[in-house]
């Protein structure tokens, strides 16, 4: 059976963590640990892929662990198998990258013991089949990732990031705990099989949906629960950042799908889809706008995780709306788009974070304003990063285009929904999705251009060297998968069919592998179709033909002239286009509303030798108007309650007696 094999592999990961505690200071310890995680995650990846493709019945196992009367239930079905593929593919590539990158780690004793445990925690969340095991493994995942965020705790910004992450993780777990309590009901059936067999009233079901959005959305990065993500993800080592951003957020998406699409049963209220749609659209637009304002490559990528989580939730919201109206064929399309984007984001976001890690290793810099010209000393890293940037910008024939195109196809059939609110809301979300796609392309033109093109802006960038062979192997593995998923999307859609059928009452898209030329036809060929192979062939032929004609027909006469210098003949790199100047037009369009941006220009009068200055201040309204007042209220309230620790025994007993009377009175009134 595959389930016991997966659990055995996870035990090996836990054993590797225990071994790393004692062996951190031994020579080549990091390579041994990352070699173990690479081997284990590769085998787990193959096991999960086998289960998904062969589509057997779900496998279940109960172990005498956890609560005495409950035990620990584990289950492997199509949904958990798909997300296991995402987790272990990301874990294998991150481990491969770390074989080289880990040699440069300044504090390996703070990374190696927690890295395998982090992978084990994510895998166990996907296999858990009762509320206790799920929450226990969820906390294991959260705490080990927090320890990795705090690996470089000497930097004050990392300490703040770790503290905020821990607070938001506790809040999310509390929300999930309440959601499972409502699902279990008064009978206390906490195993998922009992929850599925039970019924929940519409009022409680809506409350469970809200709690799932709070619990899973805080871990995934839904706005306005995203505030921890752009701080914590950049603080971790780069291979851990790739796992947190490309993989852990997908475990949060899994938690939402498991609760809302599986345990709650078929949605009966159409407005569920509207709520999830609206949150997804707002998250997508705000995420990319925040990303455009960033100079730090890691923070830019972290905010793009927020954007892509929004795209995934747009697909999930559409699926809920279609299911509530018994439009299961349309729901299958929306679910396929969301799950396809889960896979795609794990690929290109891991690629981009690992590429940033290679840049950080070579230069010691994450600030784009201190980079530039890296395409010359690091051509292979630049090529891999360019592929990832094109994929996340949804450019064909790469994978990011396919999942966003499928999402648009689901949006285009939304006029068939009977509710007028959805008829207006879904097109508005479609416009927001189109805006976020365009802004994402602009953002990665900035990210790649400022980082890799032009001239070096600092001595560190000028002295950079290409990264090691393990890191390059990891980068190009992900780049190849981005290309394969883009040119052969029908095979991925067929692989997702068992998952969609499980969540959608058996309805799924028609088989795509039998289509001519492997064309992707999500609805019918007269309405929509896409062929990645033909697009790639056309691009290759047209590009080759254009280059041939230019070289054959153009004059070969040599001509000399001054290069275009943008009006600045000085060769100083400071005269180049910067990340700030690139984002300035977009900041002036959206900044006053979204960021409350303020610009102040100081222009000295004639004869004054002081330099001119431009000061730009950006604010985060979500933090300032949402979280900062709550934090201030908590501090003030805790100060008021501080005097309780100085009470006498008599007053303590009186206080306890008064609270007991109030509780008994409440119980009596409740009954």
GIBELDA-V808535 format. One record per pair of residues at least 4 apart in sequence whose C-alpha atoms are under 7 Angstrom apart, sorted by sequence separation. I is the first residue (numbers start at 1). J is the second residue. D is the distance in whole Angstrom. If there is no record, write none. Layout:
i,j,d
I,J,D
I,J,D
This chain:
i,j,d
1,5,7
2,6,6
3,7,6
4,8,6
5,9,6
6,10,6
7,11,6
8,12,6
9,13,7
10,14,6
11,15,6
12,16,6
13,17,6
14,18,6
15,19,6
16,20,6
17,21,7
19,23,6
20,24,5
28,32,6
29,33,6
30,34,6
31,35,6
32,36,6
33,37,6
34,38,6
35,39,6
36,40,6
37,41,6
38,42,6
39,43,6
40,44,6
41,45,6
42,46,6
43,47,6
44,48,6
45,49,6
46,50,6
47,51,6
48,52,6
49,53,6
50,54,6
51,55,6
67,71,6
76,80,6
77,81,6
78,82,6
79,83,7
80,84,6
81,85,6
82,86,7
83,87,6
84,88,6
85,89,6
86,90,6
87,91,6
88,92,6
89,93,6
90,94,6
91,95,6
92,96,6
93,97,6
94,98,6
95,99,6
97,101,6
98,102,5
107,111,7
108,112,6
109,113,7
111,115,6
114,118,6
115,119,7
116,120,6
117,121,6
118,122,6
119,123,6
120,124,6
121,125,6
122,126,7
123,127,7
124,128,6
130,134,6
131,135,6
132,136,6
133,137,6
134,138,6
135,139,6
136,140,6
137,141,6
138,142,6
139,143,6
140,144,6
141,145,6
142,146,6
143,147,6
144,148,6
145,149,6
146,150,6
147,151,6
155,159,7
156,160,6
157,161,6
158,162,6
159,163,6
160,164,6
161,165,6
162,166,6
163,167,6
164,168,6
165,169,6
166,170,6
167,171,6
168,172,6
169,173,6
170,174,6
171,175,6
172,176,6
173,177,6
174,178,6
175,179,6
176,180,6
177,181,6
178,182,6
179,183,6
180,184,6
181,185,6
184,188,5
190,194,7
191,195,7
192,196,6
193,197,6
194,198,6
200,204,6
201,205,6
202,206,6
203,207,6
204,208,6
205,209,6
206,210,6
207,211,6
208,212,6
209,213,6
210,214,6
211,215,6
212,216,6
213,217,5
214,218,6
215,219,7
216,220,6
217,221,6
218,222,6
221,225,6
222,226,5
228,232,6
229,233,6
230,234,7
231,235,7
232,236,7
236,240,6
237,241,6
238,242,6
239,243,6
240,244,6
241,245,6
242,246,5
243,247,5
244,248,5
245,249,6
247,251,7
248,252,7
249,253,6
250,254,6
251,255,6
252,256,6
253,257,6
254,258,6
255,259,6
256,260,6
257,261,5
258,262,5
259,263,5
260,264,5
261,265,6
271,275,6
272,276,6
273,277,6
274,278,6
275,279,6
276,280,6
277,281,6
278,282,6
279,283,6
280,284,6
281,285,6
282,286,6
283,287,6
284,288,6
285,289,6
286,290,6
287,291,6
288,292,6
289,293,7
290,294,7
296,300,6
297,301,6
298,302,6
299,303,6
300,304,6
301,305,6
302,306,7
303,307,7
304,308,6
305,309,6
306,310,6
307,311,7
308,312,6
309,313,6
310,314,6
311,315,7
312,316,6
313,317,6
314,318,6
315,319,6
316,320,6
317,321,6
318,322,6
319,323,6
320,324,6
321,325,7
322,326,6
323,327,6
327,331,6
328,332,6
329,333,7
330,334,6
331,335,6
332,336,6
333,337,6
334,338,6
335,339,6
336,340,6
337,341,6
338,342,6
339,343,7
340,344,6
341,345,6
342,346,6
343,347,6
344,348,6
345,349,6
346,350,6
347,351,6
348,352,6
349,353,6
350,354,6
351,355,6
352,356,6
353,357,6
354,358,6
355,359,6
356,360,6
357,361,6
358,362,6
359,363,6
360,364,5
367,371,7
374,378,6
375,379,5
378,382,6
379,383,6
380,384,6
381,385,6
382,386,6
383,387,6
384,388,6
385,389,6
386,390,6
387,391,6
388,392,6
389,393,6
390,394,6
391,395,6
399,403,7
400,404,6
401,405,6
402,406,6
403,407,6
404,408,6
405,409,6
406,410,6
407,411,6
408,412,6
409,413,7
410,414,7
419,423,6
420,424,6
421,425,6
422,426,6
424,428,7
425,429,6
426,430,6
427,431,6
428,432,6
429,433,6
430,434,6
431,435,6
432,436,6
433,437,6
434,438,6
435,439,6
436,440,6
437,441,6
438,442,6
439,443,6
440,444,6
441,445,6
442,446,6
443,447,6
444,448,6
445,449,6
446,450,6
447,451,6
448,452,6
449,453,5
457,461,7
458,462,6
459,463,6
460,464,6
467,471,7
468,472,6
469,473,6
470,474,6
471,475,6
472,476,6
473,477,6
474,478,6
475,479,6
476,480,6
477,481,6
478,482,6
479,483,6
480,484,6
481,485,6
482,486,6
483,487,6
484,488,6
485,489,5
489,493,6
490,494,6
491,495,6
492,496,6
493,497,6
496,500,6
497,501,6
498,502,6
499,503,6
500,504,6
501,505,6
502,506,6
515,519,6
521,525,6
523,527,7
524,528,6
525,529,6
531,535,6
532,536,6
533,537,6
534,538,6
535,539,6
536,540,6
537,541,6
538,542,6
539,543,6
540,544,6
541,545,6
542,546,6
543,547,6
544,548,6
545,549,6
546,550,6
547,551,6
548,552,6
549,553,6
550,554,5
565,569,6
577,581,6
578,582,6
579,583,6
580,584,6
583,587,6
584,588,6
585,589,6
586,590,6
587,591,4
588,592,7
590,594,6
591,595,5
592,596,4
604,608,6
620,624,6
621,625,6
622,626,5
623,627,5
624,628,5
625,629,7
626,630,7
627,631,6
628,632,6
629,633,6
630,634,6
631,635,6
632,636,6
633,637,6
634,638,6
635,639,6
636,640,6
637,641,6
638,642,6
647,651,6
648,652,6
649,653,6
650,654,6
651,655,6
652,656,6
653,657,6
654,658,6
655,659,6
656,660,6
657,661,6
658,662,6
659,663,6
660,664,6
661,665,6
662,666,6
663,667,6
664,668,6
665,669,6
666,670,6
667,671,6
24,29,6
51,56,7
66,71,5
76,81,6
128,133,6
129,134,7
153,158,6
184,189,5
189,194,6
190,195,7
200,205,6
217,222,5
221,226,4
236,241,6
243,248,6
244,249,6
257,262,7
258,263,6
259,264,6
261,266,7
294,299,7
322,327,5
323,328,6
360,365,5
365,370,7
390,395,6
395,400,7
396,401,6
417,422,7
456,461,5
467,472,7
501,506,4
513,518,6
523,528,7
577,582,7
591,596,6
592,597,5
623,628,6
647,652,6
23,29,6
65,71,5
66,72,6
128,134,5
152,158,7
153,159,6
184,190,5
189,195,6
294,300,5
322,328,7
360,366,6
394,400,4
395,401,5
417,423,7
456,462,5
501,507,5
512,518,7
591,597,5
604,610,6
64,71,5
65,72,5
218,225,5
234,241,6
375,382,5
391,398,5
393,400,7
394,401,4
485,492,7
501,508,5
521,528,6
568,575,7
63,71,6
64,72,6
150,158,6
217,225,7
218,226,6
221,229,6
233,241,5
322,330,6
323,331,6
391,399,6
392,400,6
415,423,6
500,508,6
512,520,6
521,529,5
604,612,6
62,71,6
63,72,5
125,134,5
150,159,6
291,300,5
322,331,5
391,400,5
414,423,7
520,529,5
521,530,7
603,612,5
62,72,6
63,73,7
391,401,7
519,529,7
520,530,5
602,612,6
603,613,7
62,73,4
184,195,6
233,244,7
497,508,6
519,530,6
520,531,6
602,613,5
61,73,6
62,74,6
125,137,5
150,162,6
183,195,6
233,245,7
291,303,5
319,331,4
414,426,7
497,509,7
519,531,5
601,613,6
602,614,6
20,33,7
61,74,5
124,137,6
125,138,6
149,162,6
290,303,6
291,304,6
318,331,7
509,522,7
518,531,7
601,614,5
60,74,6
61,75,6
600,614,6
601,615,6
60,75,4
288,303,7
319,334,5
411,426,6
600,615,5
59,75,6
60,76,7
121,137,5
146,162,6
287,303,5
288,304,6
318,334,6
319,335,6
411,427,7
599,615,6
600,616,7
16,33,7
58,75,7
59,76,5
121,138,7
183,200,7
287,304,6
494,511,6
599,616,5
58,76,5
59,77,7
316,334,7
494,512,6
598,616,6
599,617,7
58,77,4
121,140,5
122,141,6
287,306,5
288,307,6
315,334,5
316,335,6
411,430,6
597,616,7
598,617,5
121,141,5
146,166,7
287,307,4
315,335,6
597,617,6
598,618,7
491,512,7
597,618,5
182,204,7
284,306,7
285,307,7
315,337,6
316,338,6
408,430,7
490,512,5
491,513,6
596,618,6
597,619,7
55,78,7
118,141,5
283,306,6
284,307,4
315,338,5
490,513,6
595,618,6
596,619,6
13,37,7
283,307,6
284,308,6
595,619,5
595,620,6
52,78,6
118,144,5
182,208,7
284,310,4
312,338,5
355,381,6
595,621,7
117,144,7
118,145,6
142,169,7
283,310,5
284,311,6
91,119,7
490,518,6
52,81,6
179,208,5
220,249,4
281,310,6
312,341,6
490,519,7
51,81,7
52,82,7
114,144,6
219,249,6
280,310,4
312,342,7
355,385,6
488,518,7
490,520,5
9,40,6
280,311,6
489,520,7
49,81,7
179,211,6
220,252,5
48,81,5
179,212,7
219,252,6
220,253,7
280,313,5
281,314,6
352,385,6
114,148,7
280,314,5
176,211,6
48,84,6
49,85,6
175,211,5
176,212,6
216,252,5
277,313,7
352,388,6
48,85,6
111,148,6
175,212,7
216,253,7
276,313,6
277,314,5
351,388,6
6,44,6
276,314,7
45,84,7
84,123,6
175,214,6
176,215,5
216,255,6
45,85,5
111,151,6
175,215,5
216,256,6
277,317,5
348,388,5
110,151,5
276,317,5
277,318,7
84,126,7
172,214,6
173,215,6
45,88,5
172,215,4
213,256,7
274,317,7
348,391,6
394,437,7
44,88,7
45,89,6
172,216,7
212,256,6
273,317,4
348,392,6
393,437,6
488,532,6
2,47,7
273,318,6
487,532,4
42,88,7
80,126,5
172,218,6
486,532,6
487,533,5
41,88,5
80,127,6
172,219,7
273,320,5
274,321,7
393,440,5
272,320,7
273,321,4
393,441,5
131,180,6
272,321,7
41,91,6
42,92,6
168,218,7
169,219,7
41,92,5
76,127,6
209,260,6
270,321,5
75,127,5
74,127,5
75,128,6
267,320,7
38,92,5
74,128,5
75,129,6
270,324,5
73,128,6
74,129,5
269,324,6
344,399,6
389,444,6
3,59,7
73,129,5
267,323,7
268,324,5
344,400,6
38,95,5
73,130,6
245,302,7
267,324,5
37,95,6
38,96,6
72,130,7
131,190,5
205,264,7
297,356,7
130,190,6
131,191,6
223,283,5
245,305,6
34,95,5
72,133,6
130,191,4
222,283,6
129,191,6
130,192,5
341,403,5
386,448,7
129,192,5
165,228,5
340,403,6
34,98,7
164,228,6
234,298,5
34,99,6
234,299,6
337,403,5
161,228,7
165,232,7
196,263,5
31,99,5
195,263,6
298,366,7
230,299,5
233,302,6
297,366,6
337,406,5
161,231,5
162,232,6
296,366,5
297,367,6
337,407,5
382,452,7
161,232,5
192,263,7
296,367,5
297,368,7
30,102,6
230,302,5
295,367,6
296,368,6
3,76,6
229,302,7
230,303,6
295,368,6
334,407,6
295,369,7
334,410,6
158,235,5
333,410,6
374,451,7
375,452,5
372,450,6
373,451,7
374,452,4
375,453,6
37,116,6
372,451,4
373,452,5
374,453,7
330,410,7
371,451,5
372,452,5
373,453,5
372,453,5
373,454,5
30,112,7
368,450,6
372,454,6
373,455,4
149,232,6
368,451,6
372,455,5
373,456,5
399,482,5
24,108,7
222,306,6
372,456,4
398,482,6
399,483,6
402,486,6
24,109,5
151,236,7
221,306,5
371,456,6
372,457,6
398,483,5
149,235,6
371,457,5
399,485,5
149,236,4
222,309,7
370,457,5
371,458,6
374,461,7
377,464,6
378,465,6
399,486,4
148,236,6
221,309,7
222,310,7
369,457,7
370,458,5
377,465,5
378,466,4
398,486,4
220,309,7
372,461,7
377,466,6
397,486,5
398,487,7
371,461,5
397,487,6
381,472,7
384,475,6
388,479,7
391,482,7
20,112,6
21,113,5
250,342,7
315,407,6
384,476,6
387,479,6
20,113,5
18,113,7
384,479,6
17,113,4
17,114,6
363,460,5
363,461,6
17,116,6
246,345,6
247,346,6
16,116,6
17,117,6
246,346,4
363,464,6
14,116,6
362,464,5
13,116,5
14,117,5
246,349,5
362,465,6
13,117,6
246,350,5
362,467,7
14,120,7
13,120,6
242,349,7
243,350,7
242,350,5
358,467,6
10,120,5
242,353,5
241,353,7
242,354,6
238,353,6
239,354,6
238,354,6
457,573,6
456,573,7
457,574,7
455,573,6
238,357,5
355,475,7
354,475,7
351,475,6
351,478,6
351,479,7
450,578,7
122,251,7
450,579,6
347,478,6
446,579,6
348,482,7
347,482,7
397,532,5
446,582,7
397,535,6
397,536,6
98,239,6
94,239,5
285,432,6
274,422,7
281,429,5
288,436,6
284,433,7
281,432,6
285,436,5
288,439,7
292,443,5
91,243,7
281,433,7
284,436,6
288,440,6
90,243,6
90,247,6
336,493,7
87,247,6
336,496,7
86,247,7
336,500,7
335,500,6
332,500,6
332,504,7
332,507,6
328,504,7
332,508,5
333,509,7
332,509,6
329,507,6
328,507,6
329,508,7
333,522,7
369,578,6
369,579,7
368,579,7
262,503,6
261,503,6
90,346,7
86,343,6
86,346,7
295,579,6
293,583,6
292,583,6
100,468,6
100,470,5
101,471,7
99,470,6
100,471,6
97,470,6
96,470,6
97,471,4
96,471,7
97,474,5
96,474,6
93,474,5
224,622,7
78,498,6
79,499,5
78,499,5
53,495,6
55,498,7
